[in-house]
């Protein structure tokens, strides 16, 4: 029977047995990589984030407290690594990219609105009859995600793909729950707007006559 995150963490704190830590890494490295590559749009940078994240997790394990889940704590560290990497890239390029974030002060939105906007994002794999479309659809989704403001893209991924709660996401990104809800709402609307032309055309071209 697999041990819980909390049990693995406590075992590692007590014994410093690296097999306990490696179990945690195996449990989360793919999820962290998947989120990072979608946020950053670059696989090499995502791998760098994964490595740096788990170095910091290892260095700071004794500071982990159970007020938050271990998963949320890991993703908060990964979020900070992504932010640092993006800031460094902007500095090197000699410009500052402003993220248009009109919802930062917007009122909360009903989470039930547009709940199906990112169904393809959460599970991009089509049925067997359309397997040949998988790579193209994943490319379109990834490209569309990169067109979202960073704040919207990250919240959307954390909620609709990783399944974190509003409170957990607020803790991860350092924003209020209201701002998280608004970013998610506007991110879903924008993603649906970006994906609609492709999926409308795709559905029309593949519909039986």
C-alpha positions in Angstrom: 0.0 0.0 0.0 1.4 3.4 -1.0 2.2 5.8 1.8 0.5 9.2 1.9 2.5 12.3 1.1 2.4 13.3 4.7 3.8 9.9 5.8 6.6 10.0 3.3 7.5 13.6 4.4 7.5 12.6 8.1 9.6 9.5 7.3 12.1 11.6 5.4 12.3 14.2 8.1 12.9 11.6 10.7 15.3 9.3 8.9 16.7 11.4 6.0 16.2 8.3 3.9 16.5 9.4 0.3 14.2 6.6 -0.9 11.4 8.4 0.9 12.2 11.7 -0.9 12.6 9.9 -4.3 9.1 8.5 -3.9 7.8 12.0 -3.5 9.7 13.2 -6.5 8.4 10.4 -8.7 4.9 11.2 -7.5 5.0 14.8 -8.6 7.7 15.4 -11.2 5.5 14.6 -14.1 2.7 16.9 -12.9 5.2 19.8 -12.2 6.8 19.3 -15.6 3.4 19.3 -17.4 2.2 22.5 -15.7 5.6 24.2 -16.2 5.8 23.4 -19.9 2.3 24.7 -20.4 3.0 27.9 -18.4 6.4 28.6 -20.0 5.9 27.0 -23.5 9.3 25.6 -23.5 10.3 22.0 -22.6 13.9 22.8 -21.7 12.8 25.5 -19.3 10.2 23.3 -17.8 12.8 20.6 -17.1 14.9 23.3 -15.4 12.0 24.3 -13.3 11.4 20.7 -12.2 15.0 20.3 -11.2 15.2 23.6 -9.3 11.8 22.9 -7.6 12.9 19.6 -6.1 16.2 20.9 -5.1 14.3 23.6 -3.1 11.8 21.0 -1.8 14.7 18.9 -0.5 16.5 21.9 1.0 13.3 23.2 2.7 11.6 19.9 3.7 12.0 20.7 7.4 10.1 23.9 6.9 7.0 22.2 5.5 4.0 22.4 7.7 0.7 20.6 7.3 -1.5 23.7 7.1 -1.3 23.2 3.3 -1.2 20.0 1.4 2.2 18.8 0.2 1.1 19.1 -3.4 0.1 22.7 -3.0 3.5 23.4 -1.3 5.4 21.8 -4.2 3.4 23.8 -6.7 3.9 27.0 -4.9 7.7 26.4 -5.1 7.3 25.5 -8.8 5.2 28.7 -9.4 8.0 30.8 -7.9 10.6 29.1 -10.1 8.5 29.8 -13.2 8.1 33.5 -12.2 11.8 33.9 -11.5 12.7 32.3 -14.8 10.3 34.5 -16.8 11.5 37.6 -15.0 15.1 36.7 -15.8 14.2 36.2 -19.5 12.6 39.6 -19.7 15.6 41.2 -18.1 17.9 39.6 -20.6 15.8 40.7 -23.5 15.9 44.3 -22.2 12.1 44.8 -21.9 9.3 44.3 -19.5 6.3 42.5 -20.7 3.1 43.9 -19.2 0.4 41.3 -18.7 -3.1 42.7 -19.5 -5.0 41.5 -16.4 -8.4 43.4 -16.4 -9.9 41.0 -13.9 -7.5 41.7 -11.1 -10.1 44.0 -9.5 -13.2 42.5 -11.0 -16.0 41.0 -8.9 -16.2 37.3 -8.4 -17.7 35.3 -11.2 -19.9 32.2 -11.0 -17.6 29.2 -11.4 -20.5 27.3 -13.2 -20.1 29.7 -16.1 -18.3 28.3 -19.1 -17.4 25.2 -17.1 -16.9 23.2 -20.3 -14.5 25.7 -21.9 -11.4 23.7 -21.1 -12.7 20.2 -21.3 -10.3 19.6 -24.2 -7.5 20.9 -22.0 -8.2 18.7 -19.1 -8.4 15.6 -21.3 -7.0 16.4 -24.8 -7.0 12.7 -25.9 -9.8 12.0 -28.3 -11.6 8.7 -28.8 -10.1 5.9 -30.9 -12.0 7.0 -34.0 -10.2 10.4 -33.9 -6.8 9.3 -32.6 -5.0 10.8 -35.6 -6.1 14.3 -34.5 -4.5 14.0 -31.1 -1.2 15.7 -31.8 -2.8 18.5 -33.8 -5.3 19.2 -31.1 -2.7 19.2 -28.3 -0.6 21.7 -30.4 -3.6 24.0 -30.9 -4.4 23.9 -27.2 -0.8 24.5 -26.2 -0.5 27.4 -28.6 -3.8 28.9 -27.4 -2.7 28.7 -23.8 0.5 30.7 -24.6 -1.8 33.5 -25.8 -3.4 33.9 -22.4 -2.0 36.4 -19.9 0.4 34.5 -17.5 -1.9 35.1 -14.5 -4.9 33.6 -16.3 -2.9 30.7 -17.8 -1.5 29.5 -14.5 -4.7 29.7 -12.5 -6.6 27.8 -15.3 -4.0 25.1 -15.3 -3.9 24.8 -11.5 -7.7 24.6 -11.2 -8.9 22.8 -14.3 -5.9 20.4 -14.9 -4.3 20.0 -11.5 -7.6 20.2 -9.5 -6.4 22.6 -6.7 -9.1 24.5 -4.8 -9.5 28.3 -4.9 -7.8 28.6 -1.5 -4.9 26.4 -2.5 -4.4 28.4 -5.7 -4.6 31.7 -3.8 -1.8 30.4 -1.6 0.3 29.2 -4.5 0.1 32.4 -6.6 -0.2 34.9 -3.7 -3.6 36.3 -4.7 -7.0 36.6 -3.1 -9.7 34.0 -3.8 -11.8 36.6 -5.6 -8.9 37.4 -7.9 -8.3 33.6 -8.5 -12.0 33.1 -9.4 -11.9 36.1 -11.8 -8.7 35.1 -13.5 -10.2 31.6 -14.0 -13.4 33.0 -15.4 -11.7 35.4 -17.9 -9.1 32.8 -18.8 -11.8 30.3 -19.7 -13.6 32.8 -21.8 -10.4 33.8 -23.7 -9.4 30.2 -24.2 -12.8 29.3 -25.6 -12.6 32.3 -27.9 -9.2 31.1 -29.2 -10.2 27.4 -29.6 -13.6 27.9 -31.1 -12.5 28.6 -34.7 -10.3 25.5 -34.7 -12.9 23.1 -33.2 -15.8 24.6 -35.1 -13.9 24.0 -38.4 -12.7 20.6 -37.2 -16.2 19.5 -36.3 -17.7 20.7 -39.6 -15.0 19.1 -41.7 -15.4 15.7 -40.0 -19.1 15.7 -39.7 -20.8 12.9 -41.7 -22.8 14.0 -44.8 
